[in-house]
């Protein structure tokens, strides 16, 4: 294998040309011209983006604490958008002496534009930014290998990298659709500085590639071995070696520790910001006089190579077009300067060419204060209008009186997770014993305000359908033991959301009282209940069999005893076709032979479930019916809280014609004559502001005044019908998942 790979690399090296950075090409030397940089101080600016996930248009979002710590401020939405990203990229490159723009992949999937255009708009946008290289990532394959190959061939003006994939079948050369568009590396001539950029594509999420053959036609290489192979191959041809990866932070660090010769790693996949950059020692991972790495020889046998550990810079620059990262490095190949910088005489190894002697990193938040690049905005405008016409994305689904979060501080069940799992479980045509979906498949929160069809696409960008299957109790325990192990590796945060079941995961140990079948493991599903027995209860001990074993057995909300899973029992599960196919490592589901794909998309199930909900303020009467409280004036709604009496003839705009956001109020002295209904004041204001932003922005003068008045009137009527996305339809944390050992 290694002899064959070396021959392949040599042929690639003969064929490879040194590329010029796309944006800086007008002032860069022509190919083959050398610039003497020996013993000089050279500055290089690296612009980094990653995990854009189709967020090419600005979107509403409530920044969480990690984003706020990185500089994304509350109230500065909408956030993101490639026109803004491009403005920042071009501005920072214009301010730099030598610059590159490298993207970390996962530009596909995450917003409706991908569902309709399959990656065309995203690749055109990235090409327009002038990006110099990109690593392919897992979501680029979401619509298959032929789609991504076709889109790259049509629209990418930059090299797409994957050094750790082998995509050509030696038995059938030239037949792989993806092989022709991927390369392991590119060498960029940045005004005389030769920068080798190596791409390390995702391995952890594309677990199917470890099965041979697989539908993607990919053979993965071991990360540390292939990384060192390409470093050794490229060092003689380049001054600096940069890796752009989609492996995740932990795998980035492991790669650095077990290789030598990499200078900078630009990471992705975890959707995090790592600023300032981490400094990770290569060549064993510790600061010693001498370390070693293990390298396969020509026969694949590992041999030790001794080396001097160096600090490697590792940065991540966030996700969803919320940030642009800038890394400035000072480089030199002056041995005296390098030795003095690290405080170790004789440290410099000429094999490594230029070394980083100083660095600085900046993170630029992409919010409403960032200007849009006009060329990018003009290029994307046809897509924006087309989405409105064909997608009906502004269709109102409901109203959220507060943010509906996809994660919870407990690490267990979440508001949005419970809502989605319940929508699958209760869907007509599904209605199984319990349901389960992966937490990471829920890609966005529902922000406070009107919930649109676009919001539902953002929550569920994947076109996954609901699959039903029969499982034995033993298989279910195996399934949730796997969930426990995965959750432990992620800070004891549950990796699934469930309905119809109650789950206790122990991340620190496994109590043999509850699981005598599990010995010597440090994470398991310690207790699992599905459904209820006929027995009523007030407290756990009422459910038996003993007080010691009755923990969590009573659901005190409904005063019923939960039904423990029986190993020999049979249960029906509703899950996504992604998990049913073994996605994210769920092999226990993949091998099940009773699967039935309902073809009902998870997004549709959740959307329909929300739409049948009752509006905020709905009062249920003793006979089981009910409705909104009838009213004539706002005062009659006061007992409900912050509610107003809504009717078209009694509402007016309460702010000036140019003040945003739009706010509404009841006309002084006006009455609804008993025909009004009490609606949430925030609902009327937020829905009116939504209509104002979409319908009234192009108006002026009297036309705008009338448009805004109509928005207030229309909003009040819609809030009488829009479903309230809150605890009344299951958007609450109810403790159905308990995480012990956090």
N, C-alpha and C positions, 0 to 999 in steps of 0.2 A: 504493500500500500504506500509506504513512505517513499520508496524508490520511484514509483509511478507518479506520486504527487510532486516530487521534485522535478521530474521531467516536464510535467504539466506547467509548473511554475516557471521553469526556464522558457518554455514556449510563450507563456503569457508575457514574460519580461521582454522577450524579443519583439513581441507585437505591441506592447504597451507604449503609448506616447506620454510625454509629460504635458498635462493639461494646464491651461492658464485659468486662474480664477475668473469666473464669469463677469462679475461686476468690475473688477479691476483690470480687465483684459486690455482696455485701451491704453493703459499706462505701463503695462507689464512688458518685459522684453520678449521678443519672439522666441519660439521654441528653439532650443539648442544654444542660445546666447548665455554665456556664463558671466556672473557678477562676482567679483572677488569680495567675499564677506569674511575671509579668514582673519581671526583675531579682532573682529569688530563686534560692537554691541548692536544687536538687531532687535527691533521691536515688531511683534506680530499680534494682531487682534483677531480673535476667533469669536464669531457670532454663532450662538447655539440656540436652536429651537428643537422641540421634540413633542411627540404625542399631541399633535394638533387636533386629531380626531374630528375632522370635517367641520370644525368651528371656524369656517371662513367668513361668517357674518357675525356681528356683535350679538350678544345674548344676555338675558337677565340671569343674575346669579347672586346669591348671598355669600360673600367670602367667609370661609371658615378660618379658624385661628391660624393654621399653618400658612394660608395665603395672606392673611393680614400681617403676619410676622415677616413675610417676604415683600410687603409693600403694597398689596392690593387692598385698597381702602373701601370700607362700607359706604354705600351711597354714591359710588362713582360709576355705576353701571349705566348702560350695558357694557359688558366687558368683551375683550377679544376682538376677533375679526382680522382677516388677512390684509385688508387695506391699512389698518393701523400697524400691524406687525411689519408690513413692508416699509411704512414710513420710518419706523424705528431702525430697521435693518439698514436702510439706505442712509439715514442720518448718521448712524454710528460708523458705517464704512467710509463715509465721506470725511469723517473726523480722524480716521486712522491712517497710518503710514502704509503698512501692509495688512491686508485683511482677508479672511475667509468666512464663509457662512456654511455651516454644516448642520444638517437636520437628522434627528434621531429616529425618524420613522413613526409608524402609526399615524400617518396623515389621513388614512381612510377611517370611516365608521365612527359615528357619534352624533350626527345631526342629519336631518332629512335630506340634505343635498346628496349624501352618499346613496340613500335609498333610491333616489330617482336617476342619478347620473353615474353611479358605480365607480367614482373616483376621478372622473374626467376633470371636474371643476377644481378638485384639490390639487391635482398634479399641474394643471395650468397655473393655478395660483402660486404654487411653490416655484415653478419655473420663472414666473414673473418677478419673484423676489430676487432672482439672481443667485439662488443657492448653488454651492459648488459641488456638493455631494450629499447623499442621503443613504442611510442603512435601511434595508427593507425590514419590516417588523411583522408581527403576527396578524394584525388586522388588515394588512394589505391583501391577505389571502381569504378574506371573508366571503368573497364571491367567486372563489376558485382561482386556480393557477392561470387559467387561460385569460380570465378577466384582467388580472393584475399585469400579466405580460403584455396584453393588448394595450392597456391604458399607458403603461410606461413607454412602449414603442411609439404611441401616438403623441404623447404630450410631454414627456420628461426631456428637458434640455440639459440634464446633468447626469452624472454616473450614479447608478443605484448599486449598493455594495452588499455583499454577503460572503465573507471569507470563510465562514464556518459551515457553509452548505456546499455539498457537491450535487449538482443538478443535471448532470449528463449521464445517461445510461451508456456505458461503454459498449454494450451489445447492439445498441441502436443509436449511434451518434447522429446528432442533428435533429432528433425528434422531440426534445424537451422544449416546451413553449417558454419556460422561464429562463433557461440557460442562456438564451441569446441577449437577455436584457440585464443580467446580473454580472458583476465582476467582483473579485475579492478586494481590490484596492484601486486607488488612483493616486498619481503623483502630481501635485499642483506646484507650478512654478510661480511663487509669489515674489516678483521682482528679484529674482535670483536665489531666493530661499526655496529649496526643494522640500516640500512637505508631503510625506506619504500619509494617506488617509486610508485606514483599514476598517471595514465594516464587520461587526459581529452581530448577526441577526438573532432573533429570539429563539430560545430552546424550550423554556419552561412551560409556556402556554400552548405551543404547537406540539403537544405531547405525542400526537399521532406520527410524527416524523421518525420516532424511534422504532416504529414498526416497519419492516421491510418486506415487500414493497408498500408504499403508501400512495394515497390519491394525489399528493402534491409532487411526487417524484423527487423528493429531497432526501439525501443522505447526510446526517449531521456529523460533524467532527467534534472531538473532545476539545473543550474551550482552551485550556492551557496549552495543549500540544499544538493546535493549529495557530494559536496566537503567536507562540514562539517561532513557529516555522516561518510565518510571514514577516516577523520582525527581523529574523536572520536574513531572509531573502531581500528585504527592502533597505536595510541599513547601508549597504554599499552604494545604493542609488539615491539616497535622500539625506537631508540634514536634520530632519525632525520626523518622528513617528507619532501620529495621532490616531487613536482608536475611537470610532463612533460606534456605540453599542446600544442594543435593546435587550440587554440581559437582566437588568435590575441591579440595584446598588450592591447587594451582597455578592452577587456573581462577578460584578466589576472588581470588587476588592479582592476576591479570590483569584481572579485572572491576573491582576497586578502582582500579587504576592508570589505567584508560581511562574512568573516570567521575568525576563530582564531585557531592558532596552526600550520599553515604551516611555514616551515623554508625557503625553496628555491623554486622558480618557474622558470623552463626552458621553454621558450615560443617559438612559431613558427607561421607560416601561413602568416605573413606580409612581409617576405623576407627582414627583416631589421636587423641591428646590434644595440643592446642596450648595449653600453660599455662606461663607467663603468656601472655596473648593477644599475637599479633604486632601491631605497629603499622605499617601499610602506608600510604604516601602516595598519595592520590588525585591527580587532575588531572595525569597524566603520570608519577607514580611516583617523583619525586625532590623533595627539599626545596629549592625555589627560590622566588624572589620571585613568579614568575609562570610558570604552565604553561598547557597547553591540552588540551582533549579534542575529538575530532571527532564531530560530531552530524549525522545525516541531516536535511536540511530536508524540507519537505512533499513534494518530488519525489524524495526518497531520495538526494539528492546530499550528500556529506559537506562540512560546513563547520566551521571551527575556532571554538571558544569558549574564550576566555582566562579563567583562574581562578587562585586561590591554593591551592597544595597543602595539604591537611589530613591529619592522622593519623587513620586509620580502624582501629578495633579488630577483629581477626579471631581468633575462637576456634573450636576443635573440642573435643568432649567425649567422645571414645571411642565404643565400640560394645558391642553384646551385653549391655546393661544392666549393664555393669561399673562405670560411673561416672555421676554426675550433676554437671553443671557449674553454677557460680553466678558470675555477673558482676555486680558492684556498680559503678555509675557515678554520678558527681556531675555534674549538668548545670546550665547557666545560660545565659541570653541576655543577660547583662550584658556589654556590649562591653569595658568597662575590665578586668573580671576575665579575660575570654577573651584579650585582647591581652597582658595581663601574664603569663598562663599560658604562652603560646607565645613570649613575648619579642619580639613584633613589633607595634609600634604601628600602628593602622589595619588590623590583620589581619581583624577580625571582619566578616562579611558578613551583614546582617540577613536575607537570603534563607534562610540555613541555620537560622534560629530558634535552638533550643537546641544548644549544643556540649558535648561531653564534656571536662571539665577535670580529672577524676581518676577512677581506676578501680582495682578489685581483683578478682582472680579466685580462686576456690577450686574444687578438684575433690574430690568425695566418693566414695571407693571403696565399692562395694556388695558386702559380704562377710557372713560369718556373724555378725558383731558388730552388724549393722544390724537393728533390730526390723522386724517386718512390720506394715503397716497392716491393721487387722482387717477393715475394709469390703472392701478389695481382696482379701484372702485368702478371705473368704467368697464373694465374687463368682466367684473363679476355681476354688474347690474342686470344683464339679460337673465342670468340664473335666478336672481332674486325675484324678478317679475314672473318668471316661468313657474317658480315654486308656488307663488301665490295663486296662479291660475290653475295648476294641475294638482296641487296638494291640499288646497283649502286649509292651510296650516293655521289660519287665524280663527278657525271654528272654536267657539267657546265650549269647553267640556264641563267645567265646574268653577268653583271659587274656593281658594284656600285662605282662611282667615289668619293663618300663621304658616311659617315654613314647615313643610313636611319632609323630615330628614330621612335619608337612606341609611344612616348609621346611628348608633346610640352609645352613650357614654359607658353603658354597662358591658358593651361588647357583644350583647346578645341580639334579641329581636329589635327591630326598628319600626318607626311609624310607617314609612313607605314600604319596607319589606313585608310587614304584616298585611298591609293593604293589597299588595300585589299577590302575595301567596294566597290570600283569601279569595281574590278575584279568580285565580286559577281553580281553586278547590271547589268553589260554588258555581262555576260556569255551567250553564245548561249544556248537556252533552259531555260533561267531564264528571263532576260530582263523585269524587273518589273518597277513600278513607282519609287521606291526607295529601298535602302538596308540598313541594320543595322547589326552590329556585336558588341559583347561586347569587350571593351578595354582590360580587363584583360585576354581575351582569346588569345590575341596577346602576346606571351611569350618571344620574343627576338627581338632585333634590327637586321637589316641587316648591318654588318660591312663593311667598305670600302674594296673593293677588289672583287675577283671572288665570284659570288653567286652560290652556289652549291645546289643540291637537299637536302643535309644535312642541309644547312641553312634554307631551306623552312620547313623542319621538325621541326627545332628548333623554328621557328616563329609560326608554327601551329602544335604542337605535337598531338593535339586531332584529332581523325578521325571523325570530325563533318561534316555533309553534309548541303547543302543549301535547305531550306524549303521555299516554297512560300505560301502566304495566302492573302485573301482579308480582309481589315479592313475599317471600317467607319471612317470618320474624327473625330468623337467623341472618338472612340477607340484609334486613333492615338494620340489625345491630352492627353488622360488618360495614354497612354504608355509613352509619353515623360515627363509628369508630374512626373511619377514614376522615370524616369531617372534623372530628376532634383533633386528629394529628395535624391536619392542615391549619386548623384554627390556632393551635398552640404555636406553630411556626410564625403566625402573624399576630403575635401579642395577645393571644387568647381572645381574638375577635372572631365571632362565628362567621364561617364562610358560606352559610346557607341561611335562607329565610323560609319559614314553614307555616302551615296552617293545618288545623285538625289534629295537631300533635303537641306534646309538651316534652321538652328535651333538657336534660341536665348534662352539661359537658364539664369534665374535670381536667384541667390542663396541667395540674401539678402532680397528680397521682390518680390511682383508680382504686376506690374503696372495695375490697373483696366482699363486704357485706352485700353490696348491690350487684357486683359483677364477679362472682367467684370463678367464672370461666376465663377471666382475663388476669394473667399473672405476669409481673415484671414489665409492665408498660407504664409510661408516664402521662398518657392522655387517652381518655376513652369517653364514650357515651355512657355515663354512669347510671342514668335512669332515662327511660323512654316510655311515654304513654301515647296511645292513639285512641281517641274517642273516649267514651264514658261507660261505666257500668250502670246498672239500675239503682245502685245504692246512693242514698243522699248523705250529706255530711255537713258538719259545721267546722270541723278541724281535721287535720291529717290523720290523727289516730283513729278516727271513725272509719277509715277505709281499710285498716289492717294491711297485711296479715298480723303484724306486730307493730307496736308503736315505733320501734327502732327502724323498721323497714317502710314506714308509711310516709316518709318525707316527701313533700310536694304532691301527695296522692289526692288531696282534696282541692278542687277548684272552688274557692270560696265565693266567686262571683255568681256562679250558677248553682252552688251547693250540691255538686255531684262529684262522685269519686271517679278519678281518671282510671283508664283501663291500661294496665301495664302490657307492653308488647310480649307476646308469647312466642318463644323460639319456633314452635311448630305451627304457629298460626299463619294465616294468609291475609295479605293486605293489598289494597290497590293504591298506587301512587300516581299522582299527576306531577310531571316535571317538564322541563324544556327538552326539545329534541336535541339541543346541544349537549346537555348533561347525559341524556339517554344514549347518545352516540359516543360516550366516553370522554367528552370534553372536560378539561381541567382535572383529568386523572380519575374520573368516576368510572373505573373499570367494572365495578360490581353492577352498574346499570348497563354498561355496554354489552355485557355477555348475556343479558336477559333476553329470552326468546319470546316473551309474551307482549312485546311492545306494540302499541297501536297509536299512530300519529293522527291526532284529531284534525290537523291542519288549521286549528284555531290559533292565531298568533297571540302570544302573551300580551303584546301591546293592545290588541283589540279587546282582549278579555278585561284588561285593566281599565281601558277607556270606557267600555260599556258598563262596567261595574260602577265606575264613578258617576256616569251620566244618569243612572237610575236612582241616585241618592236624593235625599230631601234637601231643600234649600236651608241656609242658615236661619235659625229662628223658628223652625217648624215645631209646632206644639201638637203632641199626640194626646188625643182625648181618651176617656175611659172606655169607649167602645172600639178603640183600636184605630179609628180614623184620625183626622186632624188636618192642620193647615197652618198658614201664617196668620198671626193675629190681625183682625180687621181694625182699622183706625181712621181717624179724621185728622189728627194733629200729631206732631212728634211727641208731645207730652204723654200720650196714651201708650207710647212704645218704651217709655223710660224704665218701667219695671224689668224689661228684658236686658237692659244694659245700654250699650252704645248703638241703639237702633233708631231709625227714622221712619216716618210715615211716607211711603212712596206712592205717588200717583203722577201722571204726566203733567197735569195742569198746575201743580203746586210746587214745582222745582225750578231752581234757577242756578246759574253759575255764580260762585261766591268769590272768584278771583278775577283779576284783570284779564283782558284778551290775550296778553302775551306772557302770562304767568303759568309756569308748569311746575308740578303736575296739576292738572285740572282738578278742582274741588267743587262740590255741589252743596246746595243748601235749600231749605224750604223757604218759599217766598213769605215775606212778612205778612201776617194776617191771613194767609191762604189756608184753605182746608180741603181735604179730600172727600168731604161729605159722607164719611163712613165707607167709602169704596177703596180706600188705600189699604196697604198691607205693610206691616212692620218688617223692614229689611235692615240688615247690618249696614251701618253708615259707611264703614270701610269698603264694603262690597260696592255700594253705589259710586263712591269716589274712585276706587281702583278700576272698576269696569268703565266708568266714564273717561278716565285718563287713558285707558287702553284704546277706546274708540277715537279719542282726540288725537293720539299719536299716529293712528293709522289712517284716519279719515280727514282730519282738519289741518294738517301741517301745510298743505299747499294752498289753503284759503287765506284770505286777508280781509280786513275791514268788516263790513256788515255780514258778509258771507261766513267769515270765521266765527263771529259772534253767534250766528244762527246755528252753525255746525256744532259749536261747543254746547249750546243750550239743548240741542237735539241729543247730544251724547249723554248729558245728565238725565234727560227724560228717558232715553232708551235704557240706560244703565239701571235705573230704578225698576223698570219692568223686567229686565233680565234677571235681576237678583231675586225676583219672586219665583224663578224657575231653576236657576243654576244650582246644581248639587253642592252641598257644603262638604269640602274635603277635610274632614276632621274625625274625631273619635266616633262620631255617629255612624260612619261607614267603615270603621275599622282602622283608621289611620292613627293608631296609638301604640304605645309600648305597654304590653300587658304581662310581660315576664314569661312568655311561653318558651323562651330559651334562657336558661340560667347558666352562667359561665363561672365556674369555681376555679380558684387558683390563679386569678389575674394578678 
